[in-house]
Amino acid sequence: MSNYYEILEISKTATKDEIKQSYKRLAKIHHPDKGGDTEIFQKIQIAYETLSDDIKRQEYDNPPPDLNDIFGNGGGNPFGGNPFGGMPFGSPDGMPFNFLFRNNGKRRNNDKYYTIKISLNDVYNGLKKTLNIKNEIKCDNCNKQCSICKGTGKQTKIVNMGFMQIVQEQPCLNCNSYGIIKDTKNCEVCENKGVIIKENLLNIVIPKGVENDKKFIYEGLGEQSKNENELPGNLVVIIKIDDSKLFKREALDLVYNIDISFKESVVGKKINIPHFKNQFTISTRAFGILDPNKRYPLYNKGLRDEKDNHGNMYLKFNIDYNTQLTDEQIKKLEEII
């Protein structure tokens, strides 16, 4: 940075009148209209505008410290010379500002996980379930807020550096950064454990058509906070659907596999189909001669969701072809087919 006092040829203790007089004298000499150097004249103007204004002069006389001296050049400073990644030094209007090297974020505690196993019948009908959630919370009878850090677990120290303030956070030694202190030796409430068990009854509505591994998140019901620096975790309820021995699920659709003989695949058979509402009976003759590579739909007989949309049921026939036919039977089939 240029030395404005040297440019105006004055001392650092110069008064406003002395600054003004020196500026007028130098301006007459270096004004471009009088044959002076434009660059020198501009420097004189900048120096005068700065030193003639009390606030700007004070800022000029007390510049903020070199941040390289604070962070080190390239050592502890990942951004090189400017630890703010090229951010202009100062506020948008050019005035210096206070940098707060501080993390006000709170640590969120661990989530708790709970698995609910349900059947395919529950998926069709939906389900309501009540969970008893148990959490450890601090015992207020023997744990009191630290009077030094007010429960934060940290103490702050403000370092003034010219026009910049650095707020440093240090662990609170009074409570070992925990934010609370135990002020009794024998607590009858928690049996001197420092925590008590709190129970919460949580009513969960599992909707119709729920997918396997569906997660329901309940904020604040996980691991509880024990000081001001912590936030409670969440409770994550995971739905696990037991494998069905009857059906294979495909979203809201169901696939039902049926073993049938070759004769039955040709002449037809009455089959009882299980369903969540009521069992019903079909005759395969309505499908003609059965194809083992084809799936036969029964519309709206699948699962349903909370909007009452219905899927379909598909019948898949596993045909046993290990049937020995006589010559006469083969001849009759040739005549029919």
N, C-alpha and C positions, 0 to 999 in steps of 0.2 A: 504494500500500500504506500502511496506517495505521502511524503511528510508535508502536510498542509501549512505548517508553521514556517518551514523553510521556503515553500513556494511563495508565501506572502512576505517573507523576510521579516518575521516578527518572532518574539519569544513566546513560550507557552503561557506566560503570565500576562500577555497583552490584553488590554481592555477592549471593549467594543469600539470605542472611538479610534484607538490605535489600529485595530483591524480594518476599519473603514478607511482611514487615511492611507494606509499602506496599499489597500486595494485600488483606490482612485489613482494613486501615483503610478502603480504598475500597469493599470489598465490604459493609461495614457501612452505609456511606452510601448506596450505590446498589442494594442488594438490593431486588427488587420486593416482597418480603414486608414491607419497612419503608418502602414508598412510593417506592422508587427507580425509575429508568427502566430498563426491560428491555433496551433496545438498548445502553445504556451499560454495563450490567452484563455483557452477553454479550461486549462488546469487552474489558472488564477480564479476564474469564475466559480469552479467547483469548490475550491478551497475556501473562498469567501462565503459562499452559500452555506457551507458546513459550519465554519467557525463563528459566523455572525448569528447563528441560531443556537440558543442556550441548550436545548434538548439534543440537537444533532452534535453540538460540540462535546457535550457530556458523554454521549455514546462513542464519539470518536476518541476521546481521552481515556475511556474505559472499555476497550474492546473485550468481547468474550474470549476466554482462553482457547488456545489451539486444542481442538479435540484430539489431535494426535498425541498430545501430552497426557491426555486422560486415558485413552484406549490403547495407545501404542500404534505405530504406523504399520499395519498389516499383521501385527502380532495377535492381540486380543480383539482386533476390529475386523470382522469378516468383510467389510465393505471398502477396505483400503483407507484412504485419507479421510473420507467422510463416513462416519458410522451410520448415517441415515440414507445411504445408498444414493447420494447425489441430490438429496432434498435441499432446497435453498436454506441457507443459514439465516433463520429469522422468519417472522410471520409475513403473510402476503403484503402488508403495507410497509415492510422494511424494518419494523421494530423488532428487537430481540424478544424472545419468549423463553419461558421456563420449560426445561426438558424434565419430564418425570420418568425416571428409569424405574418403573414399578409395574408389577403384575398384580392386578386387582382380581384376577380370576380365582374362583374357588374350585377345589378338587372334588370331582363327583365320585362318590363311593361306589363299590362294586354292585353290579346287578345281581339279583337272586333269580334262579330259574326253577320253574315248577312244571312238571309234565302231567298232562291229563290224558289218560287212555280212554278212547271211546270206540263204539262199534259202528258198523255201517248203518245199523238201524238208528243209532243216534244221529248220524249224518242226515238221514232221511227226515227224522222227526224234529231235530234240534234238541238242545239240552240246556237245562239250568243246573248250575253246580255252585255250592258254597265252600269256599276254602277258608281254613283257619291259618292266617299268616302270622308267624311269630318272628319278632325282631328284638334284638338287643338295643336298649336305649340307655343313656347314661343315667345314673341314679342322682337325682337332684338333691337328695338328702346329704350325700357326702361329697359330691362334686360341685364346686362353685366356680364361677367365672373368675379368671385371673384379673386381679385388680390393676396389674401393670399394663397388660396389653389389651384389656377389655374383651378377652375371648378370642382375639385374632391369632394369637400365637406368634405375633411379630411385633417388633418395635421399629419405629421409623426415626431416621436421623436426617435432618436437612442440612446440606452443605451449600453455603452461599459462595458462588464463584463469579464475582462481578455482577453482570446482569442475568446470570444463569443460576438456577437452583437445581441441585440434584437431590432427589429424595431417595435415600438408601433404606432398604428393609433389612433388618437383622433378626435372627431368631430370639424369641423372648426367653431369657435365661431363668426367669422366675417360675415358668411352667413348662420348661423344656419344649417350647413351641406347640404345646398341646392345647393351649387356650383355657384349660380348666385345671384346677388344683384340688387335691383331696384334702379336706380340712378336718376330717375325723378319722380316728384309728379303728373304731369298731362301729360299723353301721348295721343296725338291725334290719333295715329295709332290704338291702342287697346282700347281706351276710359278708360284707367287706369285699365284694367282687367289683364294685364300681359300676356295675350295669344291672339292669332288671329286664325281664322278658315282658314285652307288650304284645298282646294278641289283637288281631283285627280280623273280623269276619268279612270276607270279600265275596259278593255274589257275582258270578260270571254267567253270562248268557252266550252259549255256543250256538251260532246260527245254523239253520238247515243248509246243507250243501257245503259245509266247511271243508277246506282242503287239508290234506295231511301236512304236518309240520307248520301249520298256521301259527303265527305268534301274536299274542295279545299283550300289549305293554301297559303297565299301570305305574304311572310316575310316582316316585317318592316312597314306594313300598319295598324297596330293596334294602341294602345295608344302610343303617341310619347314621346321621351325622352326630358327632360327639363334641364338636367345637365349631366356632364361627367360620373356620376355613374350609369346612366340608359341606357338601350337598348330598342329600340322601340318594342312593342308587334307585333303580327301577326294579319292579317285579316283572319278569317275562314268563308268561304262561304259554307253553308249547303244546299243541294238540297232536296226539299220535293216534292214528286210526288202525285198529286191529285188522289184520288180513282176514278177508271173508273166505270161508270154505265154499261158498256157493257162487259168488260173483267176482268178476274182475271189473274194477272201476276205471272208467275213462271220462274224467271230468264229471258231468252229470249223467253220463251214459253208463249202462251196465252190460256186461257180456256174461251170458249163462251157457255153460258147456253141458251138452247132453250126450250120453252114450246111447247108441241105437244100433240095432242089427241091420244087415243089408235088406232083409225082407221087410222090416218095419220102415226103412227109408223109401221103399217102393210102394207098399200097400198102405202105409200110414199107421199112426199110433196116437192114442190119447195120452197127453202128458200133463201132470200137475206141476204148475209153476209157482214157486214160493214168492211171496211179495210182502212188503212191509205192512200194507193194509190188510189184504186178504189173499189167500191162495186162490189161484184160478186155473182152469183147465183149458187146454187147446188141443186141436187135432192137427197133426202134421199133414193130413191129406189136403189141407187148404194151401199148402206150399207146393204141391205136386211131388215129383220125385226129388228127393233131397240131394243137394250138392254139398259135399264136405268142405268145399273151398268158399262157401258163401255164408254170409251172416243174414239171418232173417229178422227184420225189425218188428218189435211190438211197441208202437208209438205211445209216448207219455207214460211208460211203465218203468222209467229209470228213477234217478234221484231227483230231488227238487231243492231249490234254493229259497232264501228268505223272501224273494219277490214272487215266489210260487211258480217259477219257471220249471218245467219238467224236462228231464232227459228221456231217452229211449232205452229199451232193453233189446239186446240183440241175442238171438239164439244161434249157437254154433253147434252143429251136429258132428259128433265123432262116430263115423260109421264103421262097423266091424264087417270087413269083406271076407273074413275067413269062413265062408259058407261053401260047402261042397254041393254042387247041383248035379242032378242026374241028367242024362242025355235027353230024357223026355221033358224035364223042366226047362232045359236050355232051349229045346225046340219050341215050347210054348211061349217062352219069352221072346224068341225071334219073331213069332207070329203076332205078338201083341205090340212090340216096340217097332 
